[in-house]
Amino acid sequence: MPAMNPQSLYHQALSERGFALDPAQAAAVAALQACFEVLQCGGRPQGLYLWGPVGRGKTWLMDLFHRCLPTVARRQHFHHFMAWVHQRLFQLNGTADPLKALARELAGQIRVLCFDELFVSDIGDAIILGRLFQVLFEEGVVIVATSNQPPDQLYRDGFNRERFLPAIAAIQQHMQVIPVAGEQDHRLHPGAQQQRYWVAQPDALQRVFKQLSQNDAGSTQPVQLGSRLIPVLRHSPQALWCRFADLCEQPLAAIDFMGLCDRFPAILLGGIPALSGEQAAGRIARGTEDGAARVLAGDRELPTLAPKDDSVRRFIALVDECYDRRVPLYLEAEVPLEALYTKGYLAFPYQRTLSRLREMQLQRFA
């Protein structure tokens, strides 16, 4: 049996699965193969940072690489990785330099860390990553990551972005940056359609729920999620049916959507409004906010936000989790898919979400 390596798996996909040759993918595979060979010989290669538009095969290529690695490698979606980091930092509260302790603990468990969809939009994550990346590289961990942005564009225009600049410098020093920017969105290859998105047809989700639940009427009782009670339209062991307002307009986070995907094989979300909106500038003053004094010299600008951007951020996290876990997501909205979110602060990350939602309309998904 031939040895399994990224190059052989890639060529196998080309010859046996009918995948199209993509020069940008081939260049990335060559870099992954070189990294793999150094690791096999006990060396310490540079990490790899694969970036490019949505649907170019970055995740698939990274997964080919990860399949060839021994058990001293860890592969996670970036949301999952950060959820684990926050949980572990909480557990290490009281430890001297908990970030350094966390990084050394991780380095003691793995040689290679693979994470998918690196995207930083939160100042807390930006500050943590600035230090964490530096310590992980110092400890000899090889990082292979995918992203839709080159390193110098990460957290662009973010609040206090200077706190993230050390992470960018560490990426550029310790990782080979490789564009995977072929002309074709591979998620849109022809395939049999399966409708999972409806416009102004609330009865459609009722029919889907009945079909998925095998005529089980289900329950209208709220779903317990940790200490939260999530209002639902119905739920059964086979499906969860909620309103957009109850999942995306409430203070839920990515870890909550992970819990829902752990529990339900399919999720139905109805009543989705048009999500675009005009942005409004935000400004806060440095120092006290009790009205005693306003320090004009210390004012700082916040990113302009549209009124619905918080709910859009949660919607993106929900789609990401369902896509990564292959949990079908059935949606009913006021407007067509292409018009759902066309303008706002999150327009760039939403392009990945739109690509994933398009793929979810194919039978091959799930």
JOURGI-V43746 format. One record per backbone hydrogen bond with DSSP energy under -1.0 kcal/mol. CO is the residue of the C=O (numbers start at 1). NH is the residue of the N-H. E is the energy in kcal/mol with one decimal. If there is no record, write none. Layout:
co=CO nh=NH e=E
co=CO nh=NH e=E
//
This chain:
co=5 nh=9 e=-2.3
co=6 nh=10 e=-2.1
co=7 nh=11 e=-2.3
co=8 nh=12 e=-2.1
co=9 nh=13 e=-1.9
co=10 nh=14 e=-1.8
co=11 nh=15 e=-2.2
co=12 nh=16 e=-3.0
co=13 nh=17 e=-1.2
co=13 nh=19 e=-1.7
co=22 nh=26 e=-2.6
co=23 nh=27 e=-2.0
co=24 nh=28 e=-1.7
co=25 nh=29 e=-2.7
co=26 nh=30 e=-2.0
co=27 nh=31 e=-1.6
co=28 nh=32 e=-2.5
co=29 nh=33 e=-2.8
co=30 nh=34 e=-2.1
co=31 nh=35 e=-2.2
co=32 nh=36 e=-2.5
co=33 nh=37 e=-2.4
co=34 nh=38 e=-1.8
co=35 nh=39 e=-2.1
co=36 nh=40 e=-2.3
co=37 nh=41 e=-1.3
co=38 nh=43 e=-2.6
co=39 nh=42 e=-1.7
co=47 nh=176 e=-3.3
co=48 nh=145 e=-2.6
co=49 nh=178 e=-2.8
co=50 nh=147 e=-2.1
co=51 nh=180 e=-3.6
co=55 nh=186 e=-3.0
co=57 nh=61 e=-2.4
co=58 nh=62 e=-2.4
co=59 nh=63 e=-2.4
co=60 nh=64 e=-2.0
co=61 nh=65 e=-2.0
co=62 nh=66 e=-2.6
co=63 nh=67 e=-2.3
co=66 nh=69 e=-1.4
co=72 nh=111 e=-3.5
co=72 nh=112 e=-1.6
co=74 nh=114 e=-3.6
co=76 nh=116 e=-1.8
co=77 nh=81 e=-2.4
co=78 nh=82 e=-2.6
co=79 nh=83 e=-2.1
co=80 nh=84 e=-2.3
co=81 nh=85 e=-2.3
co=82 nh=86 e=-2.6
co=83 nh=87 e=-2.1
co=84 nh=88 e=-2.8
co=85 nh=89 e=-2.6
co=86 nh=90 e=-1.9
co=87 nh=91 e=-1.9
co=88 nh=92 e=-1.7
co=90 nh=93 e=-1.3
co=92 nh=95 e=-2.7
co=97 nh=101 e=-2.0
co=98 nh=102 e=-2.7
co=99 nh=103 e=-2.4
co=100 nh=104 e=-2.4
co=101 nh=105 e=-2.3
co=102 nh=106 e=-2.5
co=103 nh=107 e=-2.5
co=104 nh=108 e=-1.6
co=106 nh=109 e=-1.4
co=106 nh=110 e=-1.9
co=111 nh=142 e=-2.9
co=112 nh=74 e=-2.2
co=113 nh=144 e=-2.6
co=114 nh=76 e=-2.4
co=115 nh=146 e=-1.4
co=116 nh=78 e=-2.7
co=122 nh=126 e=-2.4
co=123 nh=127 e=-2.3
co=124 nh=128 e=-2.1
co=125 nh=129 e=-2.9
co=126 nh=130 e=-1.8
co=128 nh=132 e=-2.7
co=129 nh=133 e=-2.3
co=131 nh=135 e=-2.2
co=132 nh=136 e=-2.7
co=133 nh=137 e=-2.5
co=134 nh=138 e=-2.1
co=135 nh=139 e=-2.1
co=136 nh=141 e=-2.3
co=137 nh=140 e=-1.5
co=142 nh=113 e=-2.9
co=143 nh=48 e=-1.6
co=144 nh=115 e=-1.9
co=145 nh=50 e=-3.0
co=146 nh=118 e=-3.3
co=147 nh=52 e=-1.4
co=150 nh=153 e=-2.0
co=151 nh=154 e=-1.6
co=153 nh=156 e=-1.5
co=155 nh=158 e=-2.2
co=158 nh=161 e=-1.3
co=160 nh=163 e=-2.2
co=161 nh=164 e=-2.4
co=164 nh=168 e=-1.5
co=165 nh=169 e=-2.5
co=166 nh=170 e=-2.1
co=167 nh=171 e=-2.4
co=168 nh=172 e=-2.5
co=169 nh=173 e=-1.6
co=170 nh=174 e=-2.4
co=171 nh=175 e=-2.0
co=174 nh=47 e=-2.7
co=176 nh=49 e=-2.8
co=178 nh=51 e=-2.1
co=185 nh=188 e=-1.9
co=186 nh=189 e=-1.2
co=192 nh=363 e=-3.2
co=196 nh=331 e=-2.8
co=198 nh=333 e=-2.6
co=201 nh=204 e=-2.0
co=203 nh=207 e=-1.9
co=204 nh=208 e=-2.2
co=205 nh=209 e=-2.8
co=206 nh=210 e=-2.0
co=207 nh=211 e=-2.3
co=208 nh=212 e=-3.1
co=209 nh=213 e=-2.5
co=210 nh=215 e=-2.4
co=213 nh=216 e=-1.5
co=219 nh=235 e=-1.6
co=223 nh=230 e=-3.2
co=225 nh=228 e=-2.2
co=228 nh=225 e=-2.9
co=230 nh=223 e=-2.5
co=234 nh=241 e=-2.7
co=235 nh=219 e=-2.7
co=239 nh=236 e=-2.8
co=240 nh=268 e=-3.6
co=241 nh=233 e=-2.9
co=241 nh=234 e=-1.6
co=242 nh=270 e=-2.5
co=244 nh=248 e=-3.1
co=250 nh=252 e=-2.9
co=253 nh=256 e=-1.1
co=253 nh=257 e=-1.5
co=254 nh=258 e=-2.0
co=255 nh=259 e=-1.6
co=256 nh=260 e=-1.8
co=257 nh=261 e=-2.2
co=258 nh=262 e=-1.9
co=259 nh=263 e=-1.2
co=260 nh=264 e=-2.6
co=266 nh=240 e=-1.7
co=267 nh=330 e=-2.7
co=268 nh=242 e=-2.7
co=269 nh=332 e=-2.0
co=270 nh=244 e=-2.8
co=272 nh=334 e=-2.5
co=280 nh=305 e=-1.9
co=282 nh=302 e=-2.0
co=284 nh=300 e=-1.9
co=294 nh=296 e=-1.3
co=295 nh=298 e=-1.2
co=296 nh=299 e=-1.5
co=300 nh=284 e=-1.5
co=305 nh=280 e=-2.4
co=306 nh=309 e=-1.9
co=308 nh=312 e=-2.2
co=309 nh=313 e=-2.5
co=310 nh=314 e=-1.7
co=311 nh=315 e=-2.3
co=312 nh=316 e=-2.7
co=313 nh=317 e=-2.0
co=314 nh=318 e=-2.4
co=315 nh=319 e=-2.6
co=316 nh=320 e=-2.7
co=317 nh=321 e=-2.2
co=318 nh=322 e=-2.6
co=319 nh=323 e=-2.9
co=320 nh=324 e=-2.7
co=321 nh=325 e=-2.0
co=322 nh=327 e=-2.7
co=328 nh=267 e=-2.3
co=330 nh=269 e=-3.0
co=331 nh=198 e=-2.2
co=332 nh=272 e=-2.2
co=333 nh=200 e=-3.2
co=336 nh=339 e=-1.3
co=337 nh=340 e=-1.5
co=340 nh=275 e=-2.5
co=343 nh=277 e=-1.2
co=344 nh=347 e=-1.6
co=346 nh=350 e=-2.1
co=348 nh=351 e=-1.4
co=349 nh=353 e=-1.1
co=350 nh=354 e=-2.9
co=351 nh=355 e=-1.9
co=352 nh=356 e=-2.2
co=353 nh=357 e=-2.6
co=354 nh=358 e=-2.2
co=355 nh=359 e=-1.9
co=356 nh=360 e=-1.8
co=358 nh=361 e=-1.6
co=359 nh=362 e=-1.8
co=361 nh=194 e=-3.0
co=362 nh=365 e=-1.4
//
